[in-house]
Amino acid sequence: MGAVPVKVDVHCRKCGQDKRLDIGKPAPGQQLQDYLKLLHDRLLHRPSFECFGGHFELRPPMPEFWDVRWDSVGED
C-alpha cells in the first residue's frame, strides 16, 4: 500500500449512512502505520511532534458524530 490511495469506512451516527472515504496516501518511503497515526492525530487534533505543524484548535476537523472504522483501511 505505498503510492496507492488509501480508503476507510466511516459511519455517520446522525444520518445512519456509511461511506468509504479516500484518506490520501503515504509519502514515498513512509510506512502505512506511521501515516495512519499522523492522520488519526490530525483528525482528532491530538498534536504530535510530527503532526502537520502540531497546532491546537478548539474543535477537531472531523464531525463528532462520525465513527471512523480504522480496521477497514484498505486500497478499495
C-alpha positions as CSV (number, residue, x, y, z in Angstrom):
1,M,0.0,0.0,0.0
2,G,2.7,2.5,-0.9
3,A,1.6,5.1,-3.6
4,V,-1.9,3.8,-3.9
5,P,-4.7,5.9,-2.3
6,V,-6.0,4.5,1.0
7,K,-9.7,4.4,1.9
8,V,-11.5,3.9,5.2
9,D,-15.2,3.2,6.2
10,V,-17.0,6.0,8.0
11,H,-20.4,5.7,9.7
12,C,-22.5,8.7,10.5
13,R,-24.4,8.4,13.7
14,K,-26.5,11.4,12.7
15,C,-28.0,10.1,9.4
16,G,-27.1,6.4,9.7
17,Q,-25.2,6.4,6.4
18,D,-21.9,4.5,5.7
19,K,-19.4,5.8,3.2
20,R,-15.9,4.7,2.1
21,L,-13.7,7.8,2.1
22,D,-10.4,8.4,0.4
23,I,-7.9,9.4,3.1
24,G,-4.9,10.1,0.8
25,K,-1.7,8.1,0.5
26,P,1.5,7.8,2.4
27,A,4.5,9.7,1.2
28,P,7.1,7.7,-0.7
29,G,9.0,5.6,1.8
30,Q,6.6,6.3,4.7
31,Q,5.2,3.3,6.5
32,L,1.4,2.9,6.4
33,Q,1.2,2.7,10.2
34,D,3.1,6.0,10.6
35,Y,0.8,7.6,8.0
36,L,-2.4,6.4,9.7
37,K,-1.1,7.5,13.2
38,L,-0.4,11.0,11.9
39,L,-3.8,11.2,10.0
40,H,-5.6,9.9,13.1
41,D,-3.9,12.5,15.3
42,R,-4.6,15.3,12.8
43,L,-8.3,14.4,12.5
44,L,-8.7,14.4,16.3
45,H,-6.2,17.3,16.8
46,R,-4.0,15.5,19.1
47,P,-0.8,17.2,18.3
48,S,2.4,15.2,18.0
49,F,5.9,16.5,17.1
50,E,5.5,15.1,13.6
51,C,1.9,16.2,13.1
52,F,1.4,18.7,10.3
53,G,2.6,21.6,12.3
54,G,1.3,20.3,15.7
55,H,-1.1,23.2,16.1
56,F,-4.0,23.5,18.5
57,E,-7.6,24.3,17.6
58,L,-10.8,24.3,19.7
59,R,-12.6,21.6,17.6
60,P,-11.4,18.7,15.5
61,P,-12.0,19.0,11.7
62,M,-13.9,15.7,11.7
63,P,-17.6,15.8,12.8
64,E,-18.0,14.3,16.3
65,F,-20.9,12.1,15.1
66,W,-18.6,10.2,12.6
67,D,-17.3,6.8,13.6
68,V,-14.1,6.1,11.6
69,R,-13.6,2.3,11.3
70,W,-9.8,2.2,11.3
71,D,-9.9,-1.5,11.0
72,S,-11.4,-1.1,7.5
73,V,-8.3,0.7,6.0
74,G,-7.5,-0.6,2.5
75,E,-7.0,0.2,-1.1
76,D,-10.6,-0.2,-2.2
